[in-house]
Amino acid sequence: MPYVITDECVACGTCMEECPNDAIVEGEGKYEITDECTECGTCIDVCPVGAIVEE
């Protein structure tokens, strides 16, 4: 998986709402990217705190 959500995540939900593949789910204290990710990069572009990075 090329993208991960770091501990900087504030669980605002913006990435989950914008993901066209429903590849982001709520985890414990932060969101997580699942195997449904197609590497489109939408989540990186919309994260307000820069918590999504390339692995």
PQR file of N, CA, C, O and H, with PARSE charges and radii, in Angstrom:
ATOM      1  N   MET A   1       0.842  -1.185   0.000 -0.4000 1.5000
ATOM      2  CA  MET A   1       0.000   0.000   0.000 -0.0000 2.0000
ATOM      3  C   MET A   1       0.888   1.249   0.000  0.5500 1.7000
ATOM      4  O   MET A   1       1.754   1.396   0.862 -0.5500 1.4000
ATOM      5  N   PRO A   2       0.678   2.119  -0.936 -0.5600 1.5000
ATOM      6  CA  PRO A   2       1.559   3.283  -1.077  0.2800 2.0000
ATOM      7  C   PRO A   2       1.278   4.422  -0.106  0.5500 1.7000
ATOM      8  O   PRO A   2       2.167   5.237   0.142 -0.5500 1.4000
ATOM      9  N   TYR A   3       0.077   4.506   0.451 -0.4000 1.5000
ATOM     10  CA  TYR A   3      -0.266   5.609   1.344 -0.0000 2.0000
ATOM     11  C   TYR A   3      -0.609   5.091   2.729  0.5500 1.7000
ATOM     12  O   TYR A   3      -1.211   4.028   2.879 -0.5500 1.4000
ATOM     13  H   TYR A   3      -0.645   3.843   0.249  0.4000 1.0000
ATOM     14  N   VAL A   4      -0.218   5.860   3.741 -0.4000 1.5000
ATOM     15  CA  VAL A   4      -0.583   5.543   5.120 -0.0000 2.0000
ATOM     16  C   VAL A   4      -1.050   6.818   5.806  0.5500 1.7000
ATOM     17  O   VAL A   4      -0.666   7.926   5.430 -0.5500 1.4000
ATOM     18  H   VAL A   4       0.271   6.724   3.619  0.4000 1.0000
ATOM     19  N   ILE A   5      -1.875   6.638   6.806 -0.4000 1.5000
ATOM     20  CA  ILE A   5      -2.346   7.766   7.607 -0.0000 2.0000
ATOM     21  C   ILE A   5      -1.553   7.746   8.907  0.5500 1.7000
ATOM     22  O   ILE A   5      -1.579   6.764   9.649 -0.5500 1.4000
ATOM     23  H   ILE A   5      -2.186   5.739   7.112  0.4000 1.0000
ATOM     24  N   THR A   6      -0.859   8.828   9.170 -0.4000 1.5000
ATOM     25  CA  THR A   6       0.026   8.907  10.333 -0.0000 2.0000
ATOM     26  C   THR A   6      -0.745   9.280  11.598  0.5500 1.7000
ATOM     27  O   THR A   6      -1.949   9.533  11.560 -0.5500 1.4000
ATOM     28  H   THR A   6      -0.838   9.626   8.568  0.4000 1.0000
ATOM     29  N   ASP A   7      -0.026   9.307  12.711 -0.4000 1.5000
ATOM     30  CA  ASP A   7      -0.625   9.679  13.993 -0.0000 2.0000
ATOM     31  C   ASP A   7      -1.018  11.152  14.045  0.5500 1.7000
ATOM     32  O   ASP A   7      -1.653  11.583  15.008 -0.5500 1.4000
ATOM     33  H   ASP A   7       0.952   9.101  12.741  0.4000 1.0000
ATOM     34  N   GLU A   8      -0.657  11.925  13.037 -0.4000 1.5000
ATOM     35  CA  GLU A   8      -1.064  13.332  12.970 -0.0000 2.0000
ATOM     36  C   GLU A   8      -2.555  13.469  12.649  0.5500 1.7000
ATOM     37  O   GLU A   8      -3.118  14.557  12.774 -0.5500 1.4000
ATOM     38  H   GLU A   8      -0.141  11.575  12.255  0.4000 1.0000
ATOM     39  N   CYS A   9      -3.189  12.382  12.241 -0.4000 1.5000
ATOM     40  CA  CYS A   9      -4.613  12.370  11.888 -0.0000 2.0000
ATOM     41  C   CYS A   9      -5.455  12.875  13.063  0.5500 1.7000
ATOM     42  O   CYS A   9      -5.280  12.450  14.204 -0.5500 1.4000
ATOM     43  H   CYS A   9      -2.731  11.498  12.140  0.4000 1.0000
ATOM     44  N   VAL A  10      -6.375  13.795  12.749 -0.4000 1.5000
ATOM     45  CA  VAL A  10      -7.273  14.335  13.767 -0.0000 2.0000
ATOM     46  C   VAL A  10      -8.677  13.758  13.632  0.5500 1.7000
ATOM     47  O   VAL A  10      -9.612  14.245  14.268 -0.5500 1.4000
ATOM     48  H   VAL A  10      -6.518  14.140  11.822  0.4000 1.0000
ATOM     49  N   ALA A  11      -8.829  12.727  12.808 -0.4000 1.5000
ATOM     50  CA  ALA A  11     -10.093  12.013  12.607 -0.0000 2.0000
ATOM     51  C   ALA A  11     -11.242  12.941  12.211  0.5500 1.7000
ATOM     52  O   ALA A  11     -12.355  12.826  12.725 -0.5500 1.4000
ATOM     53  H   ALA A  11      -8.070  12.331  12.292  0.4000 1.0000
ATOM     54  N   CYS A  12     -10.954  13.862  11.289 -0.4000 1.5000
ATOM     55  CA  CYS A  12     -11.985  14.802  10.845 -0.0000 2.0000
ATOM     56  C   CYS A  12     -12.935  14.177   9.830  0.5500 1.7000
ATOM     57  O   CYS A  12     -14.061  14.647   9.670 -0.5500 1.4000
ATOM     58  H   CYS A  12     -10.050  13.956  10.872  0.4000 1.0000
ATOM     59  N   GLY A  13     -12.494  13.119   9.141 -0.4000 1.5000
ATOM     60  CA  GLY A  13     -13.346  12.429   8.183 -0.0000 2.0000
ATOM     61  C   GLY A  13     -13.306  12.964   6.763  0.5500 1.7000
ATOM     62  O   GLY A  13     -13.957  12.410   5.877 -0.5500 1.4000
ATOM     63  H   GLY A  13     -11.580  12.737   9.271  0.4000 1.0000
ATOM     64  N   THR A  14     -12.558  14.025   6.531 -0.4000 1.5000
ATOM     65  CA  THR A  14     -12.506  14.615   5.198 -0.0000 2.0000
ATOM     66  C   THR A  14     -12.019  13.610   4.162  0.5500 1.7000
ATOM     67  O   THR A  14     -12.600  13.510   3.081 -0.5500 1.4000
ATOM     68  H   THR A  14     -12.029  14.475   7.251  0.4000 1.0000
ATOM     69  N   CYS A  15     -10.978  12.877   4.471 -0.4000 1.5000
ATOM     70  CA  CYS A  15     -10.427  11.913   3.518 -0.0000 2.0000
ATOM     71  C   CYS A  15     -11.433  10.811   3.201  0.5500 1.7000
ATOM     72  O   CYS A  15     -11.583  10.418   2.044 -0.5500 1.4000
ATOM     73  H   CYS A  15     -10.506  12.958   5.349  0.4000 1.0000
ATOM     74  N   MET A  16     -12.116  10.319   4.216 -0.4000 1.5000
ATOM     75  CA  MET A  16     -13.081   9.245   4.027 -0.0000 2.0000
ATOM     76  C   MET A  16     -14.226   9.703   3.125  0.5500 1.7000
ATOM     77  O   MET A  16     -14.671   8.952   2.256 -0.5500 1.4000
ATOM     78  H   MET A  16     -11.995  10.638   5.156  0.4000 1.0000
ATOM     79  N   GLU A  17     -14.701  10.929   3.326 -0.4000 1.5000
ATOM     80  CA  GLU A  17     -15.793  11.458   2.526 -0.0000 2.0000
ATOM     81  C   GLU A  17     -15.397  11.636   1.064  0.5500 1.7000
ATOM     82  O   GLU A  17     -16.234  11.475   0.176 -0.5500 1.4000
ATOM     83  H   GLU A  17     -14.340  11.539   4.031  0.4000 1.0000
ATOM     84  N   GLU A  18     -14.141  11.962   0.804 -0.4000 1.5000
ATOM     85  CA  GLU A  18     -13.690  12.245  -0.557 -0.0000 2.0000
ATOM     86  C   GLU A  18     -13.160  11.028  -1.309  0.5500 1.7000
ATOM     87  O   GLU A  18     -13.014  11.084  -2.530 -0.5500 1.4000
ATOM     88  H   GLU A  18     -13.461  12.092   1.526  0.4000 1.0000
ATOM     89  N   CYS A  19     -12.871   9.943  -0.621 -0.4000 1.5000
ATOM     90  CA  CYS A  19     -12.297   8.763  -1.272 -0.0000 2.0000
ATOM     91  C   CYS A  19     -13.298   8.145  -2.250  0.5500 1.7000
ATOM     92  O   CYS A  19     -14.379   7.728  -1.836 -0.5500 1.4000
ATOM     93  H   CYS A  19     -12.990   9.897   0.371  0.4000 1.0000
ATOM     94  N   PRO A  20     -12.956   8.079  -3.544 -0.5600 1.5000
ATOM     95  CA  PRO A  20     -13.884   7.531  -4.530  0.2800 2.0000
ATOM     96  C   PRO A  20     -14.029   6.008  -4.467  0.5500 1.7000
ATOM     97  O   PRO A  20     -14.907   5.438  -5.115 -0.5500 1.4000
ATOM     98  N   ASN A  21     -13.169   5.354  -3.688 -0.4000 1.5000
ATOM     99  CA  ASN A  21     -13.179   3.891  -3.626 -0.0000 2.0000
ATOM    100  C   ASN A  21     -13.609   3.342  -2.267  0.5500 1.7000
ATOM    101  O   ASN A  21     -13.534   2.136  -2.035 -0.5500 1.4000
ATOM    102  H   ASN A  21     -12.456   5.817  -3.161  0.4000 1.0000
ATOM    103  N   ASP A  22     -14.057   4.214  -1.373 -0.4000 1.5000
ATOM    104  CA  ASP A  22     -14.425   3.797  -0.013 -0.0000 2.0000
ATOM    105  C   ASP A  22     -13.308   2.981   0.636  0.5500 1.7000
ATOM    106  O   ASP A  22     -13.560   1.976   1.301 -0.5500 1.4000
ATOM    107  H   ASP A  22     -14.118   5.195  -1.561  0.4000 1.0000
ATOM    108  N   ALA A  23     -12.073   3.431   0.428 -0.4000 1.5000
ATOM    109  CA  ALA A  23     -10.902   2.706   0.933 -0.0000 2.0000
ATOM    110  C   ALA A  23     -10.377   3.245   2.252  0.5500 1.7000
ATOM    111  O   ALA A  23      -9.314   2.830   2.712 -0.5500 1.4000
ATOM    112  H   ALA A  23     -11.869   4.247  -0.113  0.4000 1.0000
ATOM    113  N   ILE A  24     -11.116   4.172   2.868 -0.4000 1.5000
ATOM    114  CA  ILE A  24     -10.684   4.734   4.145 -0.0000 2.0000
ATOM    115  C   ILE A  24     -11.763   4.448   5.178  0.5500 1.7000
ATOM    116  O   ILE A  24     -12.942   4.726   4.960 -0.5500 1.4000
ATOM    117  H   ILE A  24     -11.980   4.509   2.494  0.4000 1.0000
ATOM    118  N   VAL A  25     -11.342   3.892   6.298 -0.4000 1.5000
ATOM    119  CA  VAL A  25     -12.269   3.510   7.362 -0.0000 2.0000
ATOM    120  C   VAL A  25     -11.805   4.075   8.695  0.5500 1.7000
ATOM    121  O   VAL A  25     -10.635   4.419   8.865 -0.5500 1.4000
ATOM    122  H   VAL A  25     -10.384   3.667   6.475  0.4000 1.0000
ATOM    123  N   GLU A  26     -12.732   4.167   9.633 -0.4000 1.5000
ATOM    124  CA  GLU A  26     -12.386   4.634  10.975 -0.0000 2.0000
ATOM    125  C   GLU A  26     -11.590   3.559  11.694  0.5500 1.7000
ATOM    126  O   GLU A  26     -11.968   2.388  11.707 -0.5500 1.4000
ATOM    127  H   GLU A  26     -13.682   3.888   9.495  0.4000 1.0000
ATOM    128  N   GLY A  27     -10.478   3.978  12.294 -0.4000 1.5000
ATOM    129  CA  GLY A  27      -9.675   3.070  13.100 -0.0000 2.0000
ATOM    130  C   GLY A  27      -9.727   3.548  14.545  0.5500 1.7000
ATOM    131  O   GLY A  27     -10.636   4.288  14.922 -0.5500 1.4000
ATOM    132  H   GLY A  27     -10.171   4.930  12.283  0.4000 1.0000
ATOM    133  N   GLU A  28      -8.786   3.141  15.330 -0.4000 1.5000
ATOM    134  CA  GLU A  28      -8.743   3.562  16.730 -0.0000 2.0000
ATOM    135  C   GLU A  28      -7.990   4.881  16.839  0.5500 1.7000
ATOM    136  O   GLU A  28      -6.759   4.907  16.833 -0.5500 1.4000
ATOM    137  H   GLU A  28      -8.048   2.540  15.023  0.4000 1.0000
ATOM    138  N   GLY A  29      -8.735   5.971  16.940 -0.4000 1.5000
ATOM    139  CA  GLY A  29      -8.143   7.286  17.106 -0.0000 2.0000
ATOM    140  C   GLY A  29      -7.731   7.969  15.822  0.5500 1.7000
ATOM    141  O   GLY A  29      -7.411   9.157  15.832 -0.5500 1.4000
ATOM    142  H   GLY A  29      -9.734   5.951  16.945  0.4000 1.0000
ATOM    143  N   LYS A  30      -7.731   7.240  14.707 -0.4000 1.5000
ATOM    144  CA  LYS A  30      -7.391   7.819  13.413 -0.0000 2.0000
ATOM    145  C   LYS A  30      -8.010   6.943  12.330  0.5500 1.7000
ATOM    146  O   LYS A  30      -8.497   5.845  12.600 -0.5500 1.4000
ATOM    147  H   LYS A  30      -7.991   6.274  14.699  0.4000 1.0000
ATOM    148  N   TYR A  31      -7.979   7.439  11.126 -0.4000 1.5000
ATOM    149  CA  TYR A  31      -8.511   6.677  10.007 -0.0000 2.0000
ATOM    150  C   TYR A  31      -7.430   5.776   9.429  0.5500 1.7000
ATOM    151  O   TYR A  31      -6.242   5.994   9.665 -0.5500 1.4000
ATOM    152  H   TYR A  31      -7.583   8.331  10.907  0.4000 1.0000
ATOM    153  N   GLU A  32      -7.847   4.754   8.665 -0.4000 1.5000
ATOM    154  CA  GLU A  32      -6.915   3.804   8.076 -0.0000 2.0000
ATOM    155  C   GLU A  32      -7.273   3.582   6.612  0.5500 1.7000
ATOM    156  O   GLU A  32      -8.441   3.665   6.232 -0.5500 1.4000
ATOM    157  H   GLU A  32      -8.812   4.577   8.473  0.4000 1.0000
ATOM    158  N   ILE A  33      -6.272   3.301   5.800 -0.4000 1.5000
ATOM    159  CA  ILE A  33      -6.476   3.031   4.382 -0.0000 2.0000
ATOM    160  C   ILE A  33      -6.488   1.521   4.175  0.5500 1.7000
ATOM    161  O   ILE A  33      -5.596   0.814   4.644 -0.5500 1.4000
ATOM    162  H   ILE A  33      -5.324   3.234   6.108  0.4000 1.0000
ATOM    163  N   THR A  34      -7.511   1.031   3.465 -0.4000 1.5000
ATOM    164  CA  THR A  34      -7.665  -0.411   3.245 -0.0000 2.0000
ATOM    165  C   THR A  34      -7.095  -0.824   1.889  0.5500 1.7000
ATOM    166  O   THR A  34      -6.594   0.003   1.126 -0.5500 1.4000
ATOM    167  H   THR A  34      -8.236   1.605   3.084  0.4000 1.0000
ATOM    168  N   ASP A  35      -7.183  -2.106   1.616 -0.4000 1.5000
ATOM    169  CA  ASP A  35      -6.673  -2.659   0.367 -0.0000 2.0000
ATOM    170  C   ASP A  35      -7.458  -2.201  -0.866  0.5500 1.7000
ATOM    171  O   ASP A  35      -7.008  -2.412  -1.992 -0.5500 1.4000
ATOM    172  H   ASP A  35      -7.590  -2.777   2.235  0.4000 1.0000
ATOM    173  N   GLU A  36      -8.610  -1.585  -0.671 -0.4000 1.5000
ATOM    174  CA  GLU A  36      -9.393  -1.087  -1.800 -0.0000 2.0000
ATOM    175  C   GLU A  36      -8.763   0.160  -2.428  0.5500 1.7000
ATOM    176  O   GLU A  36      -9.230   0.628  -3.466 -0.5500 1.4000
ATOM    177  H   GLU A  36      -8.975  -1.414   0.244  0.4000 1.0000
ATOM    178  N   CYS A  37      -7.722   0.696  -1.819 -0.4000 1.5000
ATOM    179  CA  CYS A  37      -7.033   1.889  -2.312 -0.0000 2.0000
ATOM    180  C   CYS A  37      -6.495   1.649  -3.720  0.5500 1.7000
ATOM    181  O   CYS A  37      -5.851   0.633  -3.983 -0.5500 1.4000
ATOM    182  H   CYS A  37      -7.342   0.316  -0.975  0.4000 1.0000
ATOM    183  N   THR A  38      -6.766   2.600  -4.627 -0.4000 1.5000
ATOM    184  CA  THR A  38      -6.270   2.510  -5.999 -0.0000 2.0000
ATOM    185  C   THR A  38      -5.171   3.541  -6.270  0.5500 1.7000
ATOM    186  O   THR A  38      -4.803   3.781  -7.419 -0.5500 1.4000
ATOM    187  H   THR A  38      -7.289   3.426  -4.413  0.4000 1.0000
ATOM    188  N   GLU A  39      -4.658   4.140  -5.208 -0.4000 1.5000
ATOM    189  CA  GLU A  39      -3.540   5.082  -5.295 -0.0000 2.0000
ATOM    190  C   GLU A  39      -3.877   6.347  -6.086  0.5500 1.7000
ATOM    191  O   GLU A  39      -3.017   6.888  -6.781 -0.5500 1.4000
ATOM    192  H   GLU A  39      -4.957   3.945  -4.274  0.4000 1.0000
ATOM    193  N   CYS A  40      -5.115   6.820  -5.985 -0.4000 1.5000
ATOM    194  CA  CYS A  40      -5.519   8.004  -6.752 -0.0000 2.0000
ATOM    195  C   CYS A  40      -4.962   9.301  -6.169  0.5500 1.7000
ATOM    196  O   CYS A  40      -4.796  10.279  -6.898 -0.5500 1.4000
ATOM    197  H   CYS A  40      -5.814   6.380  -5.419  0.4000 1.0000
ATOM    198  N   GLY A  41      -4.669   9.325  -4.860 -0.4000 1.5000
ATOM    199  CA  GLY A  41      -4.094  10.506  -4.229 -0.0000 2.0000
ATOM    200  C   GLY A  41      -5.087  11.542  -3.743  0.5500 1.7000
ATOM    201  O   GLY A  41      -4.686  12.574  -3.205 -0.5500 1.4000
ATOM    202  H   GLY A  41      -4.804   8.531  -4.268  0.4000 1.0000
ATOM    203  N   THR A  42      -6.359  11.293  -3.919 -0.4000 1.5000
ATOM    204  CA  THR A  42      -7.376  12.246  -3.481 -0.0000 2.0000
ATOM    205  C   THR A  42      -7.266  12.529  -1.990  0.5500 1.7000
ATOM    206  O   THR A  42      -7.418  13.675  -1.566 -0.5500 1.4000
ATOM    207  H   THR A  42      -6.685  10.454  -4.356  0.4000 1.0000
ATOM    208  N   CYS A  43      -7.008  11.517  -1.200 -0.4000 1.5000
ATOM    209  CA  CYS A  43      -6.925  11.679   0.250 -0.0000 2.0000
ATOM    210  C   CYS A  43      -5.790  12.628   0.647  0.5500 1.7000
ATOM    211  O   CYS A  43      -5.942  13.448   1.553 -0.5500 1.4000
ATOM    212  H   CYS A  43      -6.884  10.586  -1.544  0.4000 1.0000
ATOM    213  N   ILE A  44      -4.668  12.506  -0.032 -0.4000 1.5000
ATOM    214  CA  ILE A  44      -3.526  13.383   0.265 -0.0000 2.0000
ATOM    215  C   ILE A  44      -3.890  14.839  -0.002  0.5500 1.7000
ATOM    216  O   ILE A  44      -3.563  15.731   0.780 -0.5500 1.4000
ATOM    217  H   ILE A  44      -4.544  11.840  -0.768  0.4000 1.0000
ATOM    218  N   ASP A  45      -4.573  15.060  -1.122 -0.4000 1.5000
ATOM    219  CA  ASP A  45      -4.939  16.420  -1.524 -0.0000 2.0000
ATOM    220  C   ASP A  45      -5.922  17.092  -0.570  0.5500 1.7000
ATOM    221  O   ASP A  45      -5.888  18.312  -0.414 -0.5500 1.4000
ATOM    222  H   ASP A  45      -4.839  14.336  -1.758  0.4000 1.0000
ATOM    223  N   VAL A  46      -6.797  16.315   0.072 -0.4000 1.5000
ATOM    224  CA  VAL A  46      -7.840  16.923   0.907 -0.0000 2.0000
ATOM    225  C   VAL A  46      -7.531  16.935   2.405  0.5500 1.7000
ATOM    226  O   VAL A  46      -8.224  17.612   3.164 -0.5500 1.4000
ATOM    227  H   VAL A  46      -6.824  15.323  -0.055  0.4000 1.0000
ATOM    228  N   CYS A  47      -6.516  16.209   2.841 -0.4000 1.5000
ATOM    229  CA  CYS A  47      -6.221  16.151   4.284 -0.0000 2.0000
ATOM    230  C   CYS A  47      -5.770  17.527   4.784  0.5500 1.7000
ATOM    231  O   CYS A  47      -4.758  18.054   4.320 -0.5500 1.4000
ATOM    232  H   CYS A  47      -5.953  15.659   2.224  0.4000 1.0000
ATOM    233  N   PRO A  48      -6.519  18.112   5.733 -0.5600 1.5000
ATOM    234  CA  PRO A  48      -6.192  19.456   6.204  0.2800 2.0000
ATOM    235  C   PRO A  48      -4.947  19.545   7.092  0.5500 1.7000
ATOM    236  O   PRO A  48      -4.412  20.634   7.300 -0.5500 1.4000
ATOM    237  N   VAL A  49      -4.486  18.409   7.615 -0.4000 1.5000
ATOM    238  CA  VAL A  49      -3.322  18.436   8.495 -0.0000 2.0000
ATOM    239  C   VAL A  49      -2.109  17.693   7.921  0.5500 1.7000
ATOM    240  O   VAL A  49      -1.094  17.541   8.600 -0.5500 1.4000
ATOM    241  H   VAL A  49      -4.920  17.524   7.447  0.4000 1.0000
ATOM    242  N   GLY A  50      -2.215  17.240   6.691 -0.4000 1.5000
ATOM    243  CA  GLY A  50      -1.092  16.546   6.057 -0.0000 2.0000
ATOM    244  C   GLY A  50      -0.739  15.229   6.691  0.5500 1.7000
ATOM    245  O   GLY A  50       0.432  14.853   6.740 -0.5500 1.4000
ATOM    246  H   GLY A  50      -3.040  17.364   6.139  0.4000 1.0000
ATOM    247  N   ALA A  51      -1.753  14.512   7.184 -0.4000 1.5000
ATOM    248  CA  ALA A  51      -1.501  13.272   7.906 -0.0000 2.0000
ATOM    249  C   ALA A  51      -1.380  12.043   7.002  0.5500 1.7000
ATOM    250  O   ALA A  51      -1.097  10.946   7.484 -0.5500 1.4000
ATOM    251  H   ALA A  51      -2.704  14.818   7.144  0.4000 1.0000
ATOM    252  N   ILE A  52      -1.591  12.218   5.702 -0.4000 1.5000
ATOM    253  CA  ILE A  52      -1.496  11.090   4.780 -0.0000 2.0000
ATOM    254  C   ILE A  52      -0.224  11.237   3.966  0.5500 1.7000
ATOM    255  O   ILE A  52       0.002  12.256   3.312 -0.5500 1.4000
ATOM    256  H   ILE A  52      -1.821  13.108   5.310  0.4000 1.0000
ATOM    257  N   VAL A  53       0.605  10.201   4.016 -0.4000 1.5000
ATOM    258  CA  VAL A  53       1.902  10.253   3.358 -0.0000 2.0000
ATOM    259  C   VAL A  53       2.124   8.989   2.539  0.5500 1.7000
ATOM    260  O   VAL A  53       1.465   7.970   2.750 -0.5500 1.4000
ATOM    261  H   VAL A  53       0.422   9.373   4.547  0.4000 1.0000
ATOM    262  N   GLU A  54       3.063   9.075   1.603 -0.4000 1.5000
ATOM    263  CA  GLU A  54       3.461   7.891   0.853 -0.0000 2.0000
ATOM    264  C   GLU A  54       4.322   7.022   1.748  0.5500 1.7000
ATOM    265  O   GLU A  54       5.192   7.517   2.465 -0.5500 1.4000
ATOM    266  H   GLU A  54       3.598   9.902   1.432  0.4000 1.0000
ATOM    267  N   GLU A  55       4.077   5.744   1.701 -0.4000 1.5000
ATOM    268  CA  GLU A  55       4.800   4.802   2.546 -0.0000 2.0000
ATOM    269  C   GLU A  55       6.171   4.528   1.977  0.5500 1.7000
ATOM    270  O   GLU A  55       6.934   3.753   2.554 -0.5500 1.4000
ATOM    271  H   GLU A  55       3.371   5.342   1.118  0.4000 1.0000
TER
END
